Amino acid sequence: VHQKSYRKKLETVQSSQPYIVELKYLYTNLASLVSKFQEFMLIINNLKPTIILISETWLKPIIPDSIINIPNYTIFRKDRTLSRGGGVCIYRKEKIEVEVLEHLDSSPIESLWLNIKWSELELNIACVYRPPNLASEDDVALLNLLIDASSSLKNLIIFGDFNYPELNWDCPSPTDGNTQSANFMNTYISTNLLQLIKKPTRFRAGNNPSLLDLILVNDPGLISTIEYEAPVGNSDHIVILAITQMNYRVSQTYTQQDKRNFPFGDYAKINTYFYNMPDIPDLDLENTWRYLLEKINNCVDQNVPIAQRRNSSKPWINASIRHDINIKRKLWKKYRSSNAHTDYQIYREYSNVVTTTIRNAKKQYEHNLVNSRSNKQFFKYIKNSLDSKVSSLLLRHPDTGELVSNPEEVANLFALEFSKSFNNEPEDNMPTLPENLRNPNTINTIHINEQKVMDTIDKIKSDSSSGPD
C-alpha cells in the first residue's frame, strides 16, 4: 500500500445547530511596515485576524510581496510612488473570495477597496490614508469618493487614518467655515455613514492624545465589537481590532482534516492490516464506501503519527521575546487606565527595548546561520524568506472586459491564450532540409553503467535542497 493513499483523512460532520461566523479586522497605521514587520507578525499570530488593513505602509513598488509575506494571507497593495511615506495595503486570509473595486480606485487618493465574500457574508471594505497636508483638490476628490461609495455599496466598512484631530466625534454636528475638517464633517453628516471610534488612536510624547483613525460604516450592525490594543513597535498609533459576527442556522456539511506525518507511518503494518482485512460485505455502493472509509481511518489512526504543528513565527522569536511582548501590552493597558504621563514614559521606554531586542535577535540568528556549516538550514531560510504567496492574480476577460480573480477561471484564460500560439501545421510530408543547413556533427555514443551511476550519486551533496526536477 503506497503512503500517498493516506494523504488526507476527511471526516464529514453534519450540523444543523446555530453557529457564529466571525470576521476579525485588524487595522493600524504603521509608518513603515518593513521596519516593524517582526513584532507585527507576533501580534498577528496572537490575535489571528481574518482581514488586516494598514495605512502608511511606506512601501515602494521595488519592495516585493515576499519581504512582507504573512503565511496563509495574500496581500493587496497601493503604494505611494512619487514621494516617501504613505501607502495602504490589505491582507486577507486564504479561501476568502476577493474582488478589487477598481471603479473606486481614484488615483490621487491613497485608498484600496475590496469586495469580500465568505460563507454567506458579502462585505465591501476599504483602507484609506489621508495625509495631513493633502491638497485641496485631492481633499474634494476624497469627499466625493466617500459619497459615491456610501451611496452605491451595501455592507460598507471603511478603515483609515484621516488626520482630523480637531473634529469632535462625541457629538458630530454641522460645522461652519470652509476648512478641510469642516467640509469633511459636513460631508459625513450628509451621508448614511456612522463613525464608530470614540477613543484616541494616536499617542505621541509631548502631544495630547488625538483621534485620527476612523471606522466608517453604513450599517451600525456590521461591527459588534471594537478592541484597542497597544501600538506596534515605536508606532504612535494604536492597533484596532474590530469584529463582525453573523448568526446562522443552516444544515451545513464541512470537512475536518487531520494532519498526519505520513513519511513516518509504519507501512509494514499497514500492508499487513489490509492483507488480513476480511472480504468486503455485499453492500450497496454508499455503504460499501462507508465500510472502506472506516477501515482506512482505523488503519491511519493506528499506524500514522499525528504531525506536529509548524510554528508560523519567525525562528528567532523565542519565549523570552513573547514574554516581553506581553509585558509591553500590560504596560500599555496600565497607561490607558491611568492616563499618567509617567506610565506612558515607562511604556514607551519598554517598547523601544522590545523593538531593539527583536531586531538584535534576528541579526544574531542570521549571523549564526551564515557561520554554521548547515547549508540545508541556510537555503531553507532563504527560500522561506523569498518564496511566498502574493496577491491573487487578476486578469481582464478579453470578451467581457470584467476582472477575473477565480483561480480556475484565471487558469482557463491562460490556457486559452496559450492555445492561440499554436499554428495549424500542414498535414502533408515534412519539407526536406537544405544541405547547407545540415549539421555534419554527430553525438558520440554515451556508455552508461552501474558504476558511473553510483559515482554520480556519491557526488551529490546530501545537505542541499532538491529542486522540482
Steps between C-alpha positions, in 0.01 A plus 500: 500500500652833394523776758339755266176303534470645851588865435168624627265389769161662459220484747157624394306679770134591472382802695162665519571695817542877508856610443681832494701626206759740639727726298780685677642817349834629625577858402791729584723776365853357502717772342723237336377143480844361419674645807230377740422173325657264755296623798196539276520128419484419872182705535346325198581157644344604831181672378447289185301753295314409182569832327802726565491864392803729522539869421837667451671183383789702352534230235648557155441298183859372521417324831369152410204341676729223626675742738172568682339160454273378780437123480144406400420856387514673163572870467350780292701823480479858388843660542597863485741537209606865477607574858588336830237360737130440450351195336237249610467123486251230592579139589224242486501140613503240228174345379320832529380612158615853418434745219680835468250782447691681228233761434574645846877507445537876471868556420576807718342332803697239694223245541427136425146362456411130507184295476535187713283190518526248780238236579168681452649838582583765239673821606670799342807617691747780444826629644566873462791728585448875483827689563470814714629722218264370231439748217156662489405343166600155627303560819191570291567181302510305828167644613340413166645150529338452842167628367516265201597195708244557776216538250591211270637228729315289755666367816780756476782524757771765455815497715751779478712781636324822398716741705223721640606538867278806552170325426271408790359152447312489831230719351545554123319808374506729194802731505530853366791609287678374191785309663584146394389359836168690484437374148574144610260520796223653290548232233492230768170631639346515152571131433365187666839425659555447872837549672567235768835596662451708815840479669836659407702294255829692491733561793821698466721635775446872551165500317148440620350166390295546182237309305632466145405145399135439415264214420213613275206266432163539328343243733578517875429127533801410288742537793412326826820562699793743492816442704793739544845336512851632561692654207747296296865574574562874527186592306288773660172354367318228690383170351123476452329161497142502369273196473203415280273226632223332302268228632380221273278196538554280198575137430863509399746235390864575556823307533763477766847392401743331736863580433690173495874442469473249215876465433530346850210258459557130567433371150592141581211491748277685254564234235431225752181674611354506151634157407314347794188713459192280451307505176278800443137419588241495224365854545369777278742760366452758778541252787795333329673838486424565867637157593825559310537852640461373856769234443739753347444748784562231763820397325624860482421558868697192602805533276556864400606754765343845520726770358613777731370843410756723334558825677427791266707733717850597398767261635673772701181579695544308824303473823691790654401737218136388521514570873634849429215563255244402764661735753489779243126444449441507877694826533288649223177398674632645826568832328156506336343435838693773683573749217806595703796645310745296707323176402521602134873564533548157659303339217691688229841413645408132533356499147831629363684226689271232351552637148877496543490148648305364203730669249812369674354149530442488124852626426651243736297218344611595150861539616497152654339360186768645273781369722352153540588211274138414434441595138160336524381734776648802323325433170178409679504841671568679169223306328248574775598867492458539126231250403154615593145509382438846369190687397235304314554534128242717324441475126267695276275274296568566128130472409312659789769737630422393858773423754543129572644387836370142532811274469324252270377775266846663500659166405248453217577846363872422502434168325287674238769759432769231490302298245497798263878471461467172310476500120306259287783288362466360146409133489712413194861375510766689691710720265856390432769692688751667262851357502659830607296493823592147600739455795769245422586451866360199680461414867748245621369179648454533875574194706315477831564232756419439864834627625461837321157542650626420851795739462263780394267434792790505746592851383155641580502721809273354764440836673380691194137554416350294222343690215169435325677283240 
